[in-house]
């Protein structure tokens, strides 16, 4: 996926602890450059998983960033993990993998041929 292959991004944001704790929500993951929008970042929740969730966050909504430990794969690949505090009420998009046809997402389908045309 293009989203997961984009390069690492450096984010320099810092604020007063009481301010971002009160106004923000923390997300943990590996920040990446957005593939086409310089005003957004991608935050990959578990970068070494084949089926990982990730978030698209607007830079203007980021209140504070703290670097956490590096995550290292079995192959020796290293990824920097960050805790990113995002403004409560800000707009974000969550991408998550799912298996098509499972009961957990069946109600979200726009058109389900089996449900509309039972045999």
C-alpha positions as CSV (number, residue, x, y, z in Angstrom):
1,X,0.0,0.0,0.0
2,X,1.3,3.4,-0.9
3,X,0.2,4.8,2.5
4,X,2.4,2.4,4.4
5,X,5.4,2.8,2.1
6,X,5.8,6.6,2.5
7,X,8.9,7.9,4.3
8,X,9.4,8.8,7.9
9,X,8.4,12.3,8.9
10,X,9.9,14.6,11.5
11,X,7.2,16.5,13.5
12,X,8.3,19.2,15.9
13,X,5.3,20.2,18.0
14,X,5.4,20.9,21.7
15,X,3.0,22.6,24.0
16,X,2.3,23.0,27.7
17,X,1.6,19.6,29.3
18,X,-1.7,20.7,30.9
19,X,-2.9,22.2,27.6
20,X,-2.4,19.1,25.5
21,X,-3.6,16.7,28.3
22,X,-6.8,18.8,28.6
23,X,-7.4,19.5,24.9
24,X,-6.1,16.4,23.2
25,X,-6.3,12.7,22.7
26,X,-3.1,10.6,22.4
27,X,-2.4,8.2,19.5
28,X,0.6,5.9,19.4
29,X,2.3,4.7,16.2
30,X,4.9,5.3,13.5
31,X,4.3,8.7,11.8
32,X,4.8,8.8,8.0
33,X,4.6,11.5,5.3
34,X,1.2,11.6,3.6
35,X,1.6,10.3,0.0
36,X,0.0,13.4,-1.6
37,X,-1.1,16.0,1.0
38,X,1.6,18.0,2.8
39,X,-0.9,19.2,5.4
40,X,-1.6,15.7,6.7
41,X,0.4,12.7,8.1
42,X,-0.3,9.0,8.3
43,X,0.1,7.3,11.7
44,X,0.7,3.6,11.3
45,X,-0.5,1.8,14.5
46,X,1.6,-1.5,14.1
47,X,4.0,-1.0,11.2
48,X,5.2,-4.6,11.1
49,X,1.8,-6.2,10.9
50,X,0.4,-7.3,7.6
51,X,-3.1,-6.1,8.7
52,X,-2.5,-2.8,10.5
53,X,-4.8,0.1,11.2
54,X,-3.6,3.6,10.4
55,X,-4.8,7.1,10.8
56,X,-4.8,10.1,8.6
57,X,-4.3,13.2,10.8
58,X,-4.2,16.9,9.9
59,X,-1.0,18.7,11.0
60,X,-3.0,21.7,12.2
61,X,-4.8,19.4,14.8
62,X,-1.5,18.1,16.3
63,X,-0.9,19.6,19.7
64,X,2.2,17.7,20.9
65,X,4.6,14.9,19.8
66,X,6.8,12.8,22.0
67,X,9.2,10.2,20.6
68,X,8.9,6.8,22.2
69,X,11.1,3.8,21.7
70,X,12.1,2.3,18.4
71,X,10.3,-0.8,17.3
72,X,12.5,-3.4,15.6
73,X,11.3,-6.2,13.3
74,X,12.7,-9.8,13.2
75,X,14.6,-8.7,10.1
76,X,16.3,-5.9,12.0
77,X,14.3,-3.1,10.4
78,X,13.8,-0.2,12.9
79,X,10.8,2.2,13.1
80,X,10.5,5.2,15.4
81,X,7.3,5.2,17.4
82,X,5.7,8.5,18.6
83,X,2.9,9.5,20.9
84,X,0.9,12.2,19.1
85,X,-1.6,14.3,20.9
86,X,-4.4,15.4,18.6
87,X,-6.9,18.2,19.3
88,X,-10.1,16.8,20.6
89,X,-12.8,17.3,18.0
90,X,-10.3,17.5,15.2
91,X,-11.1,15.6,12.0
92,X,-9.2,12.3,11.4
93,X,-9.7,9.2,9.2
94,X,-9.2,5.7,10.4
95,X,-8.3,3.0,7.9
96,X,-8.7,-0.6,9.1
97,X,-8.5,-3.9,7.3
98,X,-11.5,-6.3,7.4
99,X,-12.6,-9.5,5.7
100,X,-15.4,-8.8,3.3
101,X,-18.5,-10.7,4.1
102,X,-17.9,-11.1,7.8
103,X,-20.8,-10.3,10.2
104,X,-18.8,-7.4,11.8
105,X,-19.0,-5.3,8.6
106,X,-22.0,-6.8,6.8
107,X,-24.3,-3.9,7.8
108,X,-21.9,-1.4,6.3
109,X,-22.0,-2.8,2.8
110,X,-23.7,-0.5,0.2
111,X,-24.9,-3.4,-1.8
112,X,-25.0,-7.0,-0.7
113,X,-26.4,-9.1,-3.5
114,X,-27.2,-12.1,-1.2
115,X,-29.1,-10.0,1.2
116,X,-31.2,-8.3,-1.5
117,X,-31.8,-11.4,-3.6
118,X,-32.1,-14.4,-1.3
119,X,-32.2,-17.7,-3.1
